[in-house]
Structure formats: C-alpha cells, structure tokens
Amino acid sequence: MSENKNLYSTKRLVEVAQKRGHEVIVINTLRCYMNITSRKPSIHYRGEILPAFDAVIPRIGHSISFYGASVVRQFEMMNVFCLNESVAITRARDKLRSLQLLSRKGIGLPVTGFAHSPDDIEDLVKMVGGPPLVIKLLEGTQGIGVVLAETRSAARSVIEAFLEMKVNIMVQEYIRESGGADIRCFVVGNKVIASMMRQAVPDEFRSNIHRGGTGKSVKLTSEERKTAVQAAKIMGLNVAGIDILRSQRGPLVIEVNASPGLGGIESSTGKDVAGAIIEFIEKNAKPGKTRTKGKG
C-alpha cells in the first residue's frame, strides 16, 4: 500500500520481494474502496475486486492515517496478514497516546506537558522545566510544526499562538546534552536491524533528514537497543522507526514511526533493511495471524 510507487521505500520493497520470487502489486491506498459486510468483506480497486493476498505492507502517510488504517482494517477482516496492523498504526500516529502508553510501561521519555487552556501556560512551562522548551504539533511530521522556545516569554507566545489556532500541541523539555542529534533505530520483529545518528545542521535543532540533517551509522548501547525493541512491542508494531535521544538519565524516546522511510537508514548504514522486512514477512505471514499485543 503506497500512494506513490516511485518512492524509494516502495521501490526497494518491490525490488527485493521480486528478487526473492514473490509477486508484488503496488496499490494506491486512496483508490481503495470497501464493501463492509459480515458475510464477505472485500476491497475494490480501480473497478475490480482485489484478489486474496498473502501479505500486505502498509506504507501510509500521516495525512491519510484515518483512511489508510481503515483499509488495513478491511484487509484484517479478510484474514490477510498485515505487516503492521491498523490498531498499532493508529496508536503510533497519535503522538500523545503513544507517549502515554510508553510512559505507563516505564520507557524513558522527555518530560512532556499537554494542556488546553491558555490560562494554564505559566504552570505548564514551569512543570516541564524550561526554558528552553520544545513545542510540537501533535499532527506534525518530518520536523514540521516543531519549535524551540529559548525564553519563557517566547514559549508563552508560541503556545498562545498555537492554542489560538485550535491545534493540539505538546510541550517537552529540551535535552541539551543531545547536541541537536537523535538516533533512529529501525526495528523489525524483535530486533534492531539498523541504527543511525541524525545530526542537525548548524543553527537548527531538528535533526530530521528532511530538514537538512545528516545521518551516519551508530553503535547502540544495550540499553538503547532494549528501549527501541520494547517501544515497538508496546505499540504492537512489527516494523517501526524508534527515535531516541541520548541523555544523562539514559535513552529517551521522542517518537515512534509506524511507516519509517528506508532511504536514509539504508544509505547511512549500508544495511539491507528492505531485505530484512521481506524476510520477516516470509517467516510470519499466515492467514488471520495477529501479533499486536499492546493495549490502549
């Protein structure tokens, strides 16, 4: 499932699967439409009923999370193995919900605040422990909607502006010792198969590759590896990109990505990440099989 068959991640998965002898069809998620019935659920695509697949690889962008998860759910109703299941995808896409679930299981996180009323801004800032503070749109992706407020007055102004726009935000402590770098851990199954450190460009604190950040292979500590695997498991994701910061109190998870890109991680590490994904599917794809263990 991909909106664009020419994306690097999509092309790599197709290439590897075909080399291993599989038949692959790329379908545009938004062109799927569903017959929802208890007797014989089906999915239609460009005027035809889709055949029975052995497995589905959801590559769903943030902007179509609701509809994309609905299509994945329909495949699940048809007893098709989905690499990442609908409930796990929606769980991870809700940044606040995902952090709450990770916190409940004892995963290290930056101090994070969430509020609704402008009247609570002063205490919110004090609670999180800034400035500086990182203010994030809950619906943001690839570093978009992430602001660093370096003073208390700047934090107040930014938070007020976002609340006036009626958008949901969360406020996090700034981990100064991370030095503008984070680590993307690529988890497949119960194993970190590749990891890279992403470093922000000068005068930029966001390390996203899409924001000009650079990536290089990095060796994880045992604690970092364990944290990444546990975070993916808590979300119920078979494949996940777990973003962590190195801090004085250990690894801190800042985001869980249910549809991590392959380009940056493969080019930075030289690892065959696409091959690991296809191999996982070969070992686990069975009709009606579910591995989602998380709750909430």
Secondary structure as the mmCIF struct_conf table of DSSP 4:
data_model
#
loop_
_struct_conf.conf_type_id
_struct_conf.id
_struct_conf.beg_label_comp_id
_struct_conf.beg_label_asym_id
_struct_conf.beg_label_seq_id
_struct_conf.end_label_comp_id
_struct_conf.end_label_asym_id
_struct_conf.end_label_seq_id
BEND BEND1 GLU A 3 GLU A 3
TURN_TY1_P TURN_TY1_P1 LYS A 5 ASN A 6
BEND BEND2 LEU A 7 LEU A 7
HELX_RH_AL_P HELX_RH_AL_P1 TYR A 8 LYS A 19
TURN_TY1_P TURN_TY1_P2 ARG A 20 GLY A 21
HELX_RH_3T_P HELX_RH_3T_P1 THR A 29 ARG A 31
STRN STRN1 CYS A 32 ASN A 35
BEND BEND3 SER A 38 ARG A 39
STRN STRN2 SER A 42 TYR A 45
TURN_TY1_P TURN_TY1_P3 ARG A 46 GLY A 47
STRN STRN3 GLU A 48 ILE A 49
HELX_LH_PP_P HELX_LH_PP_P1 LEU A 50 PHE A 53
BEND BEND4 ASP A 54 ASP A 54
STRN STRN4 ALA A 55 VAL A 56
HELX_RH_3T_P HELX_RH_3T_P2 HIS A 62 ILE A 64
HELX_RH_AL_P HELX_RH_AL_P2 SER A 65 MET A 77
TURN_TY1_P TURN_TY1_P4 MET A 78 ASN A 79
STRN STRN5 PHE A 81 CYS A 82
BEND BEND5 LEU A 83 ASN A 84
HELX_RH_AL_P HELX_RH_AL_P3 SER A 86 ARG A 93
BEND BEND6 ASP A 94 ASP A 94
HELX_RH_AL_P HELX_RH_AL_P4 LYS A 95 ARG A 104
TURN_TY1_P TURN_TY1_P5 LYS A 105 GLY A 106
STRN STRN6 THR A 112 GLY A 113
HELX_RH_3T_P HELX_RH_3T_P3 PRO A 118 ASP A 120
HELX_RH_AL_P HELX_RH_AL_P5 ILE A 121 VAL A 128
TURN_TY1_P TURN_TY1_P6 GLY A 129 GLY A 129
BEND BEND7 PRO A 131 PRO A 132
STRN STRN7 LEU A 133 LEU A 137
TURN_TY1_P TURN_TY1_P7 LEU A 138 GLU A 139
TURN_TY1_P TURN_TY1_P8 GLN A 142 GLY A 145
STRN STRN8 VAL A 146 ALA A 149
BEND BEND8 THR A 151 THR A 151
HELX_RH_AL_P HELX_RH_AL_P6 ARG A 152 GLU A 164
TURN_TY1_P TURN_TY1_P9 MET A 165 LYS A 166
STRN STRN9 ILE A 169 GLU A 173
HELX_RH_3T_P HELX_RH_3T_P4 ARG A 176 SER A 178
TURN_TY1_P TURN_TY1_P10 GLY A 179 GLY A 180
STRN STRN10 ALA A 181 VAL A 188
TURN_TY1_P TURN_TY1_P11 GLY A 189 ASN A 190
STRN STRN11 LYS A 191 GLN A 199
HELX_LH_PP_P HELX_LH_PP_P2 ALA A 200 VAL A 201
TURN_TY1_P TURN_TY1_P12 PRO A 202 ASP A 203
HELX_RH_3T_P HELX_RH_3T_P5 ILE A 209 ARG A 211
TURN_TY1_P TURN_TY1_P13 GLY A 212 GLY A 212
STRN STRN12 THR A 214 SER A 217
HELX_LH_PP_P HELX_LH_PP_P3 LYS A 219 THR A 221
HELX_RH_AL_P HELX_RH_AL_P7 SER A 222 MET A 235
TURN_TY1_P TURN_TY1_P14 GLY A 236 GLY A 236
BEND BEND9 ASN A 238 ASN A 238
STRN STRN13 VAL A 239 SER A 247
TURN_TY1_P TURN_TY1_P15 GLN A 248 ARG A 249
STRN STRN14 GLY A 250 ASN A 257
BEND BEND10 ALA A 258 SER A 259
BEND BEND11 LEU A 262 LEU A 262
HELX_RH_AL_P HELX_RH_AL_P8 GLY A 263 THR A 269
HELX_RH_AL_P HELX_RH_AL_P9 VAL A 273 ASN A 284
TURN_TY1_P TURN_TY1_P16 PRO A 287 GLY A 288
#
